[in-house]
Amino acid sequence: MSERKEGDSGQAMSSSLVEEVRTYTLSGYGKNKTEAFGKAFAGLQSKVYASLQNKGLVIYMEPLAVDIRKEYEETTAEKILGFFKPKPTMHYQVEFDVTVKMRWLPLDSGASGEPDS
């Protein structure tokens, strides 16, 4: 159940949240497809905050679309001491664009947490 606050005039107060849709390019590397995508999405939050350049705090983030640019799967045979049976190893690399809808709260630069002198 949500509660809506109203100002003295009886009108709903306007939200100070900023809503944007941006596209980011992510890449990941792993032993399988799931691990590669997981590592790539793990870096999404840091990319979003870096793009805001400390101007605000992200409140909500929702991926809207994922467009795969590159997928690369490599299987190699790992030889141990030359006389054991080679063990196959697989590496997976992925690069994709993700479109993100986000809402963030702008923070003024004066709120650095330092006392004024």
N, C-alpha and C positions, 0 to 999 in steps of 0.2 A: 504494500500500500504506500503510495507516495503522497507527500504533503507539499502543497504549493503555498509559498509565502507571498503575501501581497503587501504592497507599500501603503502609505497613508492615503493615497488617492483611490485605493480600491482596485488598481490595475496590477497585473502580475509584473514582478520585477524582471528585468531583462537579464539573460544569462551572460556572463563574461567569458564563457567557453568559446574557443575558436574551433570551427570544424573545417578540416581540409582533407583532400584526397591527393595523395602523392604516390609516385612509383619509384621503387628502389630496386637495384640490381644486387642479387645475393649469389654467393657461390659456396659450395661445400664439397668435402672430400671424405670418403669413408669406405669401410669394408663392403658395404652393400648400399642399395638405393635408399633405404630407410634412414640409415646413419648419415648419409650425405645430405639428404633433405633436412634432417634434424639439426645437424651442425649449422646448416645455412640459416634456418629459421631462428636458431639460437642467437644469431648476430643481428636479427631484425631490430630488436629494441634499442641496441646501442647505435645503430644507424639512424633510427628515428630521432633519438635524443641529440645525436651529433648534427643532424640537419636543422634542429631547432636552435642550435648554437646558444644554449643556456637561456633562451628567452622565455621558457615556460616549462610546465609540468604536464606530462602526458597523462590524461585521465582514462581514455578509451582508445583502443586500437583494434581494427577489424580488417583482416585481409579480404579484399573483394575479388581479386583475380590473380592467377599465377600463369605466366607465359614462359614456358621452358625455352631457353635460347640454345643451350648446349647440354648434351648428355654424353658421357664417355665412360665406357666400361672396359677395363683391362684385366685380363687373366694371365698370370705368369706362373711358371713352375719354379718353386723354391727348392733348390738342391742343398742337401745337408751332407757334408763330408764326401760328396761325390759318389758314394756307393749305395746310399739309401734311396728308396723310391722317391722321386720328386713330388713335393706337396704343392697342389695348385692353390694359388692365392688370387683373390679378386679385389680390385680397387675400383671404386665408382666415383666419378666426379660430375657435378651438375652445376649449371649456371642458369639463373632464371630471373625474370622481372616479377615483382609482386606489387600490386596496387593496393594501397592501404588507406582506409578511411580512419581518420584519427580526430579526437577531440582533445584539446590541450588548454590549460589555464595559463594565460600570460602572467608572468611575474615581473614586477617593476624592478629596475636595476638598483633601486635604493634599498631593497630588502635583502641585503647581503649578510645580515646577522651580526654585523659589527656595530658597536655603539658609536653614536655621533659624538665628536669632541667639541 
